[in-house]
Amino acid sequence: MRILVCISNVPDTTAKITFTQADTEFNSAGIQYIINPYDEIALSKAVDLATSTSGSVTVINVGDSSTEPTIRKALAIGADNAVRVDAAASDAWFVANQIAAYVKENSFDLILTGRESIDYNGAQVTAMLGELLHIPSVSIAKGLKVENGQAQIDREIEGGKEVLTASLPVVIGTAEGVAEVKIPNMRGIMAARTKPLEVRTAIAIEPLTKITSYRSPAPRGAVKLVDESDINGLVDLLHNEAKVI
Ligand SMILES: Cc1cc2nc3c(=O)[nH]c(=O)nc-3n(C[C@H](O)[C@H](O)[C@H](O)COP(=O)(O)OP(=O)(O)OC[C@H]3O[C@@H](n4cnc5c(N)ncnc54)[C@H](O)[C@@H]3O)c2cc1C
């Protein structure tokens, strides 16, 4: 089975997010980048599936050369080879079109993404890929089995679980429950240095959206301590100031 895993390069979850250029640009100075955590789940599942079917795992990222350490980490986790589409990921439409163009030239049985990126949280690329490739797309997968050319996907729905099947090829957006995240070991890190990483020129596609500004959340107010005997004061603050009751 040939599996493609789409990898987004995102700021570490502990990074302090700030903006520059009058709040029109994300300030990447000093930011540590990681593989999008949902993509790590997808990659870990892909490595298991490829191992059990003598298949292969390719990872793809749309990004400039600064994303290569993240791509090498994906290779250390167990991907066989990698592709970087050399362009700034300027919106979800742009990203999905770049990945679809690659898939049209290199067929895959299974395309895995994360359920969403943890930076822009668009949750759009998975469905766009399905549409662009004219194949089914399913998200948010909490469980995944692949047998006899069929994917079985578990999803959580209000009050229960939904189980559905789709014939391969299919695009699946993965979440917690699909696989235990794999940690790269020393052997994997060494092997990753020499695994193939193809750099591909982007196709000409105009982004459909443009971020015009960012806004940080309002700073948190000071904590107010209420004496334990002052129940009426507490209720008053919750009702009139915090407006939560
Ligand atoms: C400098 C800069 C400028 C930007 N300007 C804009 C803008 O003007 N308008 C706008 O809408 N967005 C903009 N973005 C956001 C950027 O385009 C997002 O990476 C893109 O929109 C996809 O993120 P998402 O949250 O929509 O992905 P989602 O749809 O939430 O991601 C789902 C899955 O798709 C895959 N995926 C996502 N991104 C990539 C990627 N780059 N390579 C490979 N796989 C990927 C991953 O598997 C991910 O888990 C900008 C980003 C940068 C860095």
The ligand as a Gaussian input file, in Angstrom:
#p B3LYP/6-31G(d) Opt

LIG

0 1
 C        3.290000      33.568000       5.782000
 C        1.918000      32.917000       5.763000
 C        0.872000      33.619000       5.220000
 C       -0.393000      33.045000       5.209000
 N       -1.425000      33.756000       4.691000
 C       -2.655000      33.185000       4.641000
 C       -3.743000      33.876000       4.060000
 O       -3.597000      35.025000       3.588000
 N       -4.971000      33.277000       4.061000
 C       -5.136000      32.015000       4.621000
 O       -6.253000      31.483000       4.607000
 N       -4.126000      31.341000       5.173000
 C       -2.893000      31.896000       5.197000
 N       -1.873000      31.227000       5.776000
 C       -2.172000      29.944000       6.416000
 C       -1.578000      28.800000       5.632000
 O       -1.876000      28.974000       4.313000
 C       -2.107000      27.492000       6.155000
 O       -1.007000      26.644000       6.285000
 C       -3.069000      26.829000       5.214000
 O       -4.216000      27.673000       5.170000
 C       -3.407000      25.445000       5.707000
 O       -3.726000      25.544000       7.046000
 P       -5.138000      25.207000       7.561000
 O       -5.239000      25.606000       8.978000
 O       -6.185000      25.697000       6.645000
 O       -4.974000      23.616000       7.423000
 P       -6.013000      22.508000       7.823000
 O       -6.987000      22.344000       6.739000
 O       -6.487000      22.765000       9.235000
 O       -4.994000      21.301000       7.844000
 C       -5.475000      19.963000       7.756000
 C       -4.328000      19.102000       7.383000
 O       -3.853000      19.467000       6.086000
 C       -2.467000      19.245000       6.019000
 N       -1.758000      20.496000       5.774000
 C       -2.078000      21.739000       6.169000
 N       -1.139000      22.624000       5.766000
 C       -0.203000      21.902000       5.103000
 C        1.014000      22.234000       4.455000
 N        1.475000      23.499000       4.412000
 N        1.708000      21.249000       3.840000
 C        1.273000      19.952000       3.858000
 N        0.121000      19.579000       4.494000
 C       -0.598000      20.553000       5.092000
 C       -2.049000      18.651000       7.362000
 O       -2.137000      17.251000       7.312000
 C       -3.119000      19.194000       8.297000
 O       -3.285000      18.419000       9.458000
 C       -0.601000      31.761000       5.784000
 C        0.481000      31.063000       6.328000
 C        1.724000      31.634000       6.312000
 C        2.867000      30.851000       6.909000

